[in-house]
Amino acid sequence: MKSNKIITANGSSTIKPVGYTKEQQALMINHIQAWNQNEKRLGDQVGIDADSGFSADANIFTGNAATVPHDAFSQWGVGGIDIKRSMLGIFDDLASAVTRSVDIGVIVDYYAKYSDNSNDVNVTLDGRGKAKTDQNTVVYDGTAIPVIDNNVSYGWRQMQTLMRGNGGGLMRDNAMRNKNRHILETRENMALYGFEDINVGGSTVYGMLTHPDRNTFEHGITIQQSTPKEIKAAVVGTLKACHADNFKSGFTVYMNWDDWFYIASEQDALATGTPTATGALRKTIEQELLQLPGVDRIVASDSVPVDTIIALVRDSECVEILDAMPLTQILQFRANTTDEFVFKNMCAQSIQLKSDFKKQMGLAVGSKA
Protein backbone atom coordinates (compact mmCIF):
# COMPACT_ATOMS: atom_id res chain seq x y z
CA MET A 1 0.00 0.00 0.00
CA LYS A 2 1.24 3.44 -0.84
CA SER A 3 2.21 5.73 2.00
CA ASN A 4 0.86 9.21 2.50
CA LYS A 5 3.13 12.24 2.58
CA ILE A 6 3.90 14.99 5.01
CA ILE A 7 4.38 18.54 3.77
CA THR A 8 6.86 20.94 5.31
CA ALA A 9 8.47 24.21 4.26
CA ASN A 10 11.39 22.13 2.91
CA GLY A 11 9.24 19.93 0.69
CA SER A 12 7.45 16.61 1.14
CA SER A 13 8.55 13.23 2.45
CA THR A 14 6.97 9.80 2.83
CA ILE A 15 5.59 8.66 6.16
CA LYS A 16 7.72 5.74 7.35
CA PRO A 17 6.00 2.64 8.77
CA VAL A 18 6.88 1.34 12.23
CA GLY A 19 8.82 -1.92 12.48
CA TYR A 20 8.93 -4.64 15.11
CA THR A 21 10.93 -4.62 18.31
CA LYS A 22 13.37 -7.50 18.85
CA GLU A 23 10.93 -9.12 21.25
CA GLN A 24 8.06 -8.84 18.77
CA GLN A 25 10.25 -10.25 16.00
CA ALA A 26 11.23 -13.22 18.16
CA LEU A 27 7.59 -13.90 19.03
CA MET A 28 6.51 -13.93 15.39
CA ILE A 29 9.47 -16.01 14.18
CA ASN A 30 8.86 -18.60 16.88
CA HIS A 31 5.17 -18.71 16.00
CA ILE A 32 5.86 -19.21 12.28
CA GLN A 33 8.49 -21.88 12.94
CA ALA A 34 6.09 -23.75 15.23
CA TRP A 35 3.36 -23.56 12.60
CA ASN A 36 5.73 -24.86 9.91
CA GLN A 37 6.78 -27.78 12.11
CA ASN A 38 3.13 -28.72 12.61
CA GLU A 39 2.49 -28.56 8.84
CA LYS A 40 5.47 -30.87 8.27
CA ARG A 41 4.01 -33.26 10.80
CA LEU A 42 0.70 -33.30 8.93
CA GLY A 43 2.56 -33.86 5.65
CA ASP A 44 4.47 -36.79 7.09
CA GLN A 45 1.20 -38.43 8.11
CA VAL A 46 0.00 -38.59 4.50
CA GLY A 47 3.35 -39.17 2.83
CA ILE A 48 4.19 -35.66 1.56
CA ASP A 49 7.74 -34.34 1.81
CA ALA A 50 7.05 -30.82 3.05
CA ASP A 51 10.66 -29.73 2.47
CA SER A 52 10.31 -30.36 -1.28
CA GLY A 53 7.47 -27.87 -1.62
CA PHE A 54 4.51 -28.37 -3.91
CA SER A 55 4.85 -30.67 -6.90
CA ALA A 56 2.39 -32.67 -8.94
CA ASP A 57 4.12 -35.92 -7.93
CA ALA A 58 3.83 -35.14 -4.24
CA ASN A 59 0.25 -33.91 -4.36
CA ILE A 60 -1.90 -36.76 -3.09
CA PHE A 61 -5.07 -34.97 -4.18
CA THR A 62 -4.19 -34.94 -7.90
CA GLY A 63 -6.08 -37.59 -9.91
CA ASN A 64 -4.35 -39.63 -12.67
CA ALA A 65 -6.63 -38.07 -15.28
CA ALA A 66 -5.43 -34.49 -14.57
CA THR A 67 -2.59 -34.60 -17.12
CA VAL A 68 -2.89 -31.05 -18.51
CA PRO A 69 -3.96 -28.20 -16.24
CA HIS A 70 -6.94 -26.13 -17.32
CA ASP A 71 -4.80 -23.00 -17.76
CA ALA A 72 -1.75 -24.61 -19.31
CA PHE A 73 -1.93 -22.41 -22.43
CA SER A 74 -2.72 -19.19 -20.58
CA GLN A 75 -0.54 -16.68 -18.79
CA TRP A 76 -1.17 -14.97 -15.48
CA GLY A 77 0.04 -11.45 -14.83
CA VAL A 78 2.30 -10.85 -11.86
CA GLY A 79 -0.12 -8.35 -10.29
CA GLY A 80 -3.79 -7.73 -9.83
CA ILE A 81 -6.02 -4.70 -9.46
CA ASP A 82 -7.19 -3.90 -5.94
CA ILE A 83 -10.04 -1.56 -5.10
CA LYS A 84 -8.69 1.97 -5.03
CA ARG A 85 -8.69 3.20 -1.47
CA SER A 86 -8.74 6.57 0.27
CA MET A 87 -5.61 8.30 1.52
CA LEU A 88 -4.81 7.55 5.15
CA GLY A 89 -1.86 8.86 7.10
CA ILE A 90 -2.72 10.22 10.55
CA PHE A 91 -2.07 7.08 12.59
CA ASP A 92 1.11 6.22 10.68
CA ASP A 93 2.36 9.80 10.96
CA LEU A 94 2.03 9.63 14.74
CA ALA A 95 3.41 6.09 14.95
CA SER A 96 6.54 7.09 13.02
CA ALA A 97 7.46 9.67 15.68
CA VAL A 98 5.89 8.93 19.08
CA THR A 99 5.56 5.15 19.37
CA ARG A 100 6.24 3.50 22.72
CA SER A 101 6.47 -0.28 22.92
CA VAL A 102 4.52 -1.98 25.69
CA ASP A 103 4.18 -5.60 26.71
CA ILE A 104 1.40 -7.55 25.00
CA GLY A 105 -0.01 -8.37 28.44
CA VAL A 106 -0.68 -4.69 29.24
CA ILE A 107 -4.41 -3.99 28.99
CA VAL A 108 -4.30 -0.40 30.29
CA ASP A 109 -1.34 1.99 30.20
CA TYR A 110 -1.27 4.82 32.77
CA TYR A 111 0.58 8.12 32.75
CA ALA A 112 1.01 10.46 35.71
CA LYS A 113 -0.24 14.03 36.05
CA TYR A 114 1.51 16.22 38.60
CA SER A 115 -0.02 19.22 40.31
CA ASP A 116 1.94 22.41 41.00
CA ASN A 117 3.65 23.08 44.34
CA SER A 118 2.85 26.23 46.28
CA ASN A 119 4.48 29.39 44.97
CA ASP A 120 5.67 30.31 48.47
CA VAL A 121 9.20 31.68 47.94
CA ASN A 122 11.19 33.55 50.61
CA VAL A 123 13.59 36.39 49.81
CA THR A 124 15.86 37.26 52.75
CA LEU A 125 19.36 38.56 53.46
CA ASP A 126 20.24 36.17 56.25
CA GLY A 127 18.82 33.06 54.60
CA ARG A 128 16.88 32.13 57.72
CA GLY A 129 13.44 32.22 56.15
CA LYS A 130 11.32 29.12 55.91
CA ALA A 131 9.35 28.15 52.83
CA LYS A 132 6.46 25.74 52.92
CA THR A 133 7.39 22.06 52.78
CA ASP A 134 4.76 20.70 50.42
CA GLN A 135 4.76 18.27 47.52
CA ASN A 136 2.91 17.53 44.31
CA THR A 137 -0.41 15.79 44.07
CA VAL A 138 -0.24 12.93 41.56
CA VAL A 139 -3.17 11.53 39.59
CA TYR A 140 -3.16 8.92 36.83
CA ASP A 141 -4.96 8.67 33.51
CA GLY A 142 -5.20 5.34 31.75
CA THR A 143 -5.57 4.34 28.11
CA ALA A 144 -6.89 0.94 27.11
CA ILE A 145 -4.93 -1.02 24.45
CA PRO A 146 -7.37 -3.07 22.35
CA VAL A 147 -6.61 -5.89 19.93
CA ILE A 148 -7.79 -5.10 16.40
CA ASP A 149 -8.10 -8.18 14.23
CA ASN A 150 -9.91 -9.98 11.42
CA ASN A 151 -9.62 -13.37 9.72
CA VAL A 152 -9.37 -14.76 6.22
CA SER A 153 -9.75 -18.50 5.70
CA TYR A 154 -9.47 -21.09 2.95
CA GLY A 155 -10.58 -24.70 2.84
CA TRP A 156 -7.90 -27.35 2.51
CA ARG A 157 -8.81 -27.98 -1.13
CA GLN A 158 -8.83 -24.27 -1.94
CA MET A 159 -5.28 -24.09 -0.57
CA GLN A 160 -4.24 -26.89 -2.93
CA THR A 161 -5.54 -24.74 -5.79
CA LEU A 162 -3.85 -21.60 -4.49
CA MET A 163 -0.52 -23.46 -4.24
CA ARG A 164 -0.51 -24.40 -7.94
CA GLY A 165 1.04 -21.06 -8.92
CA ASN A 166 -1.48 -20.34 -11.69
CA GLY A 167 -2.80 -17.11 -10.24
CA GLY A 168 -4.28 -18.43 -7.04
CA GLY A 169 -1.51 -16.66 -5.16
CA LEU A 170 -2.84 -13.35 -6.47
CA MET A 171 -6.25 -14.09 -4.99
CA ARG A 172 -4.72 -15.08 -1.67
CA ASP A 173 -2.48 -12.00 -1.49
CA ASN A 174 -5.37 -9.74 -2.43
CA ALA A 175 -7.48 -11.18 0.39
CA MET A 176 -4.66 -10.51 2.86
CA ARG A 177 -4.21 -6.93 1.66
CA ASN A 178 -7.95 -6.38 1.76
CA LYS A 179 -8.19 -7.55 5.37
CA ASN A 180 -5.11 -5.56 6.36
CA ARG A 181 -6.59 -2.44 4.79
CA HIS A 182 -9.68 -2.71 6.97
CA ILE A 183 -7.44 -2.82 10.05
CA LEU A 184 -5.53 0.24 8.84
CA GLU A 185 -8.82 2.08 8.39
CA THR A 186 -9.89 1.09 11.90
CA ARG A 187 -6.60 2.40 13.35
CA GLU A 188 -7.03 5.65 11.45
CA ASN A 189 -10.57 5.99 12.76
CA MET A 190 -9.25 5.34 16.28
CA ALA A 191 -6.76 8.21 15.97
CA LEU A 192 -9.66 10.56 15.21
CA TYR A 193 -12.59 9.18 17.20
CA GLY A 194 -11.18 6.60 19.63
CA PHE A 195 -13.23 3.61 20.75
CA GLU A 196 -16.19 4.60 22.89
CA ASP A 197 -17.14 0.98 23.57
CA ILE A 198 -13.71 0.08 25.00
CA ASN A 199 -13.69 0.84 28.73
CA VAL A 200 -11.56 -0.76 31.44
CA GLY A 201 -12.38 0.60 34.87
CA GLY A 202 -13.06 4.04 33.42
CA SER A 203 -10.03 3.99 31.10
CA THR A 204 -11.03 4.24 27.46
CA VAL A 205 -9.54 5.28 24.11
CA TYR A 206 -10.09 8.89 23.06
CA GLY A 207 -9.36 10.25 19.60
CA MET A 208 -8.29 13.73 18.57
CA LEU A 209 -11.88 14.72 17.80
CA THR A 210 -13.37 13.25 20.98
CA HIS A 211 -10.93 13.89 23.83
CA PRO A 212 -12.74 15.85 26.55
CA ASP A 213 -9.73 18.10 27.24
CA ARG A 214 -9.11 19.10 23.62
CA ASN A 215 -9.20 22.80 22.78
CA THR A 216 -11.79 23.88 20.23
CA PHE A 217 -12.27 26.81 17.87
CA GLU A 218 -15.17 27.58 15.56
CA HIS A 219 -13.85 29.21 12.38
CA GLY A 220 -17.17 29.20 10.49
CA ILE A 221 -15.78 28.92 6.93
CA THR A 222 -15.98 26.46 4.04
CA ILE A 223 -12.29 26.05 3.29
CA GLN A 224 -12.62 25.28 -0.42
CA GLN A 225 -14.71 28.41 -0.96
CA SER A 226 -12.69 30.78 1.22
CA THR A 227 -10.04 33.40 0.59
CA PRO A 228 -6.43 32.91 1.68
CA LYS A 229 -6.96 35.52 4.41
CA GLU A 230 -9.98 33.64 5.81
CA ILE A 231 -8.17 30.28 5.77
CA LYS A 232 -5.11 31.75 7.45
CA ALA A 233 -7.34 33.27 10.14
CA ALA A 234 -8.98 29.87 10.70
CA VAL A 235 -5.61 28.17 11.23
CA VAL A 236 -4.34 31.00 13.45
CA GLY A 237 -7.48 30.78 15.58
CA THR A 238 -7.00 27.04 16.01
CA LEU A 239 -3.37 27.52 17.05
CA LYS A 240 -4.29 30.25 19.53
CA ALA A 241 -6.68 27.84 21.24
CA CYS A 242 -3.55 25.86 22.19
CA HIS A 243 -1.57 29.00 23.06
CA ALA A 244 -4.00 29.57 25.90
CA ASP A 245 -2.87 26.20 27.32
CA ASN A 246 0.81 27.22 27.02
CA PHE A 247 1.54 25.10 23.93
CA LYS A 248 3.02 27.44 21.33
CA SER A 249 5.31 25.49 18.97
CA GLY A 250 5.91 22.13 17.31
CA PHE A 251 2.49 21.83 15.68
CA THR A 252 1.50 19.33 13.02
CA VAL A 253 -1.64 20.44 11.20
CA TYR A 254 -3.93 17.66 9.95
CA MET A 255 -6.44 18.52 7.22
CA ASN A 256 -8.85 16.82 4.86
CA TRP A 257 -7.08 15.85 1.63
CA ASP A 258 -9.42 17.87 -0.62
CA ASP A 259 -9.06 20.92 1.62
CA TRP A 260 -5.28 20.51 1.50
CA PHE A 261 -5.33 20.16 -2.29
CA TYR A 262 -7.20 23.47 -2.48
CA ILE A 263 -4.70 25.35 -0.29
CA ALA A 264 -1.78 23.74 -2.13
CA SER A 265 -3.20 24.78 -5.51
CA GLU A 266 -4.55 28.25 -4.80
CA GLN A 267 -2.17 31.20 -4.80
CA ASP A 268 -2.39 34.23 -2.58
CA ALA A 269 -2.31 37.11 -5.06
CA LEU A 270 -1.52 39.57 -2.28
CA ALA A 271 1.46 37.69 -0.88
CA THR A 272 4.83 39.23 -1.56
CA GLY A 273 8.04 37.45 -2.37
CA THR A 274 11.36 37.96 -4.14
CA PRO A 275 10.86 40.51 -6.94
CA THR A 276 11.08 39.10 -10.45
CA ALA A 277 10.90 40.54 -13.95
CA THR A 278 7.12 40.10 -13.91
CA GLY A 279 6.60 41.35 -10.35
CA ALA A 280 6.46 39.74 -6.93
CA LEU A 281 6.33 35.96 -6.58
CA ARG A 282 3.01 34.66 -5.39
CA LYS A 283 2.78 31.92 -2.77
CA THR A 284 0.23 29.18 -2.35
CA ILE A 285 -1.98 29.27 0.73
CA GLU A 286 -0.12 26.19 1.95
CA GLN A 287 3.22 28.03 1.77
CA GLU A 288 1.72 30.89 3.75
CA LEU A 289 0.48 28.52 6.44
CA LEU A 290 3.87 26.80 6.76
CA GLN A 291 5.41 30.18 7.57
CA LEU A 292 3.15 30.68 10.59
CA PRO A 293 5.12 30.56 13.86
CA GLY A 294 4.90 27.11 15.43
CA VAL A 295 3.64 25.23 12.36
CA ASP A 296 6.14 22.52 11.47
CA ARG A 297 4.21 20.26 9.14
CA ILE A 298 0.93 19.69 7.33
CA VAL A 299 -0.46 16.17 6.84
CA ALA A 300 -3.39 15.55 4.49
CA SER A 301 -5.76 12.63 4.96
CA ASP A 302 -9.15 11.68 3.55
CA SER A 303 -10.09 10.60 7.07
CA VAL A 304 -10.21 14.15 8.46
CA PRO A 305 -13.70 15.66 8.07
CA VAL A 306 -14.03 18.46 5.54
CA ASP A 307 -13.48 21.98 6.97
CA THR A 308 -11.73 20.54 10.03
CA ILE A 309 -8.32 21.80 11.17
CA ILE A 310 -6.48 19.70 13.76
CA ALA A 311 -3.39 21.21 15.38
CA LEU A 312 -1.38 18.79 17.52
CA VAL A 313 1.99 19.12 19.25
CA ARG A 314 3.46 15.84 18.06
CA ASP A 315 5.76 14.88 20.92
CA SER A 316 5.57 12.30 23.70
CA GLU A 317 4.38 14.82 26.29
CA CYS A 318 1.19 15.31 24.28
CA VAL A 319 0.58 12.05 22.43
CA GLU A 320 1.96 8.52 22.10
CA ILE A 321 1.09 5.46 20.08
CA LEU A 322 1.11 2.51 22.47
CA ASP A 323 2.42 -0.49 20.55
CA ALA A 324 1.94 -3.96 22.02
CA MET A 325 2.04 -5.57 18.54
CA PRO A 326 2.30 -3.93 15.10
CA LEU A 327 0.10 -5.15 12.27
CA THR A 328 1.02 -8.78 11.70
CA GLN A 329 -0.41 -12.13 10.66
CA ILE A 330 -1.02 -15.14 12.89
CA LEU A 331 -1.59 -18.60 11.42
CA GLN A 332 -4.11 -20.73 13.26
CA PHE A 333 -3.09 -24.22 14.40
CA ARG A 334 -4.32 -27.10 12.22
CA ALA A 335 -4.79 -30.55 13.74
CA ASN A 336 -5.81 -32.41 10.57
CA THR A 337 -4.92 -32.20 6.88
CA THR A 338 -8.52 -31.29 6.02
CA ASP A 339 -8.80 -28.47 8.56
CA GLU A 340 -9.29 -24.94 7.24
CA PHE A 341 -6.33 -22.61 6.81
CA VAL A 342 -7.14 -19.55 8.93
CA PHE A 343 -4.98 -16.43 8.79
CA LYS A 344 -5.59 -13.86 11.53
CA ASN A 345 -4.48 -10.30 10.79
CA MET A 346 -4.07 -8.36 14.00
CA CYS A 347 -2.46 -5.53 15.89
CA ALA A 348 -2.57 -4.37 19.50
CA GLN A 349 -2.13 -0.60 19.41
CA SER A 350 -3.76 2.49 20.84
CA ILE A 351 -3.47 6.28 20.79
CA GLN A 352 -2.79 7.99 24.12
CA LEU A 353 -3.57 11.70 24.09
CA LYS A 354 -2.29 13.49 27.19
CA SER A 355 -3.41 16.49 29.20
CA ASP A 356 -1.85 17.85 32.37
CA PHE A 357 -3.18 18.24 35.91
CA LYS A 358 -4.99 21.44 34.89
CA LYS A 359 -6.45 19.75 31.80
CA GLN A 360 -4.19 21.76 29.51
CA MET A 361 -3.49 20.04 26.22
CA GLY A 362 -1.41 20.51 23.08
CA LEU A 363 -4.35 19.69 20.85
CA ALA A 364 -6.87 22.02 19.21
CA VAL A 365 -9.63 21.30 16.73
CA GLY A 366 -10.97 24.03 14.48
CA SER A 367 -14.33 23.33 12.86
CA LYS A 368 -16.91 25.12 10.77
CA ALA A 369 -19.60 24.86 13.45
N, C-alpha and C positions, 0 to 999 in steps of 0.2 A: 504494500500500500504506500502511496506517495505521502511524504511528509508535508505539513504546512510550513509556512515561512514566518519569520519574525522580521519586522521592518524597523531599522534604526536610522539615525542621521548618516551613518556610514554605509548604508546599503542594506541588503537583505541576506539572511542566512537560513539554513534549514534547521528545523527543530530536531535535536538528536534524541533517539529513543534511549530508555534506561535499560542497562544490562542486569545480569544476575550477580549477586554476591557469591563469594566462594562457597559459602554454606548452601545457598540455593542451588548452585551448579552441582554440588556433590549430591544433594537430595535428588535432583532430576536424573543425573547419570546413574545413580544406584537404582532408581525406579525403573529406568529403561533397561538396564542390564538384567534386573530381576524379571522383567516382562519377557525379554528375549530368551532367557533361560527356560522360562515356563513354556514358551512357544516351541523351543527345541524339544522339550520333554513331550509335548503333544505330537510333534512330528515323528519322534522316535516310536511312539506307540502305534503309528500307522505305517511305518516304514519309509518316511520321507527324510532325506538328509537335508536338514535345515541350513547347514553351512554352504550347500551348493546353490542355494537360491532357487527361484522358480525355473522349472524346465518341463517340457511336455512329457519327458520320460519319467520324471519324478512325480508328476501330478496324478494322484490316484483317482481323481474325479473325471479324467479325460477318457471318453469312450473310444473303442478301436475304429469307429466309423468316422471320427472327427479328424480326417487326414488333412484337409485344407481349411484354414480358418475363414470365417465369413468375410473378413475384411483384408484378405491376403493381397488383393490387387488395389487397395486404397492406401492413402497416406494421411496421417494425422498431423496436424500442425502442432508446434511445440507450445502453443499458448492458446488460451481461450478468452472469451469476452465476459467479464464480470459486469454486474449492474453498476452503473456509474453512481458514485456516492458523493455525499456532501463533504465539504471541507471541515475537518475537525482541527484541533490544535491546542485548546486551552489546557486540558489535562497533561498532555505531553510537554507543553511548554513549562508548566510548573514542575513536572517530574524531572525534567532535565536539569533543574537548578536547585530544588529544595526537597529532594527525596531523603528520607531517613529510614533505614532498614530496621524492622522490628521482627521479633520471633513470631513464627506462625501460630504459636499458642496464645499470643496476646489478643484478647477480644476487645479490650478498651485500653487506649493509651491516654494517660493524663499529663497535663502540663501545669506548672505552678503559676499562680498570680500573686505578686507581693504588693502589700499596701505600702504607703509612705510612712516613714518615721515622723515624729514631731519635728517642727522646724525651730525648736528651742535651741538657740546658739548663744553662748555667753561671749562677751567681749570685755576683757579686763586687762589691767596692767600687771597685776601680781599673779595672775594665772590661778587664783584660788576659787574661781567661780565653779559652780556645779551645774552641769546640764542634766536634763532628764535622762534616766536610763530606761529607755523603752526599746521595743523591737517590732519588726514587721509582723503584720497578720498575713497568713498564707492560706489561700484557697486553691482548689484544684478544679480544672475543667477537663472532662473526658471526651474522647472521640471514639466511637465504635469503628471497628475494622471488619467490614463484611467480606464474605466470599462471593465473588461474582462468577457464575459459571453457566455453561450450557453443554449439551451433548450432541454428537453426531454418531450414528451407528450404521453398520452394514451387516447383513447376514453372511454366514460363512461362505455361501455360494457366490454372493455378490463380490466378496473379497477375492475369490478365485478369478472372477472376471476382471476385476480392477488390477490384478497382478499380471495380466497378460501383456501389458505394455502397449495395447492398441488404442489408447486414448482414455481408458478407464482412470488412469492416474490423474488426468485433467479434471474429471468429475470429482474425484476424491479431494484433490487439492482445492478446487473451487468450494466444495462444501466446508472445508476447514476455514478458508478465508472468509466465507460468508458468516460462519459462526463467530469467528474472531472479531469481525467487523461489528457485530451486534454487541459484543462485550466492550469494544472501544467506544461505541455510541453510549452505552450505559455509563462508562466512566466519565465521559464528557458531560453527560447529563448530571452526574453526581457533582462534578466541579461547580456547576451552576446552581443546581437545586437541592443537592444533598439527597438523603433518603429519609423521608419523614416516618416511614414504617419501621425503621431500625432504631431500637431504643433499648439500652442496657442500663437499668438502674438510673434513668434520667439522662444518660449519655447517648447522643444521637449523632447524625452526620448532617452538618449544615453545608449548604453551598454558598457561593458568592452572592446569589440573588435572594437568599433566604436567611442568612445569619442575622439574629436579632440585634447584634451590636454594630451592624454595618452602617456607614453614613449614607445618607441619601440626598439627592438634589433633583429637583424637577426643572428641566430646561425648557420644556414646552414646544420643541421644534420637531419638524420632520426633516431629518438630516439630508435626505436626497433631494429636498426642495428648498434648502436653506442657503443663505449666502455664507461666504467664508467667515465674515465677522460674526454671524450668529452661531456657526459651528464652533468657532474658537471660544466664544463666550460660554457655550455649553460645556466644553471640556474644562475651561478655567473654573467654572462653577463647581464641577464635580471634584476637581483637585482641591479647591478651597474647603470643601466639606471635610477632607482629610486634614487640611492644615489646622482646622480647629481642634483636632485630636493630636496635634504636635507631630504629625507625619508630613514631611515637606519635600522629600526627594526619593529617588529610586523607583518611580512609578512605571509599571507596565500598563498600557491602556489596551483593553480588549474591546473589539467592536464587531458588529455584524459584517460579514464579508462584502455584501452589496453596499453597505454604508462606507466601508473602507475603500472599495473600488471607486466610489463617487469622489471621496476626498483625495484619492491618489490621482484621479483623472482631471479634476477641475482645478483651474489655476486662479489664483488671487490676482486680479488685474491691478489692484492697488499696492501690492507688495513691491518693495524696492529691492534691488540687488546690484550686482556689479554692472556699471554702465557698459553698453555695447553700442555698436554702430547704429542699431535700430532702436535704442533706448534702454530702459532698465529691464533686467531679467525678471520674469515673473516666476513665482513659486507656486507649487501645488498647495492645496490646503493641508495635505499630509506633511509637507516640508515645514509649513508654518507651525503645525502642532508639535513636531519633533524639536522645535527650537524653544518651546515653552520650558521654563525652569522646572526641573524635577521630572520631566518626561524622558525616560530612557528608551522606550521601545513601544511599538504598536503591533499587536497580534490580531489578525483577522480570522474569524471563524463563523461558519454558517450557524453554529449553535447559539450564538448570542442573539437575543431578540432584536429586531429592527428598532432603531432609534434609542438603543441602550448603550451607555458608555460606562465601562467598568474600569476603575483606576485602583490598582493593587500594588502595594509595596512588596515586591517579590523577593523577600528574604525570610530566613527561618524564624525570625521574631514575629512575623505576621502570618506565615502560612508554611505548612509542610505537607508533602505527600508521604503518608505512612505506607511503607512497602513491606508486607509480610511475604508476598510472592508475586513477581511480575507475571504478565500474561504468559501462560505456558499450556502444555497439553499433557494430560494424564491418560494412560492406557489402562482400561479396566481389565482385571484378572479374568482369564478364561480357563474353565476347568475341563471343557470337552472340545473336541475339534469342531463340533457343530454349534458351539456357542456363538452368539453375536460378537462382532468386534465393536466395542464402544470406546469412543475417543471423547474425553472430557476436556473442554477448553475452560480455563479458569484463571483467576487472579484473586489475590487478597490484598486490596489497597483501599485507601481512604484519603480524603482531603481534610486537613486539620487547620481551620482558620482560627487565629488567635486574637483575643482582645486582652487588655490589661485589667488591673484591679478596679479601675475607674470606668471600665467598658470602653476605653479608647481603642481605636482600631485603624490600621492602615489600609482600609478598604472603603471605597465610596462607589455608589451606583447612581449614575445620572439617567433619568428616564423622561419620556415625553409627558407622562402624567402619573 
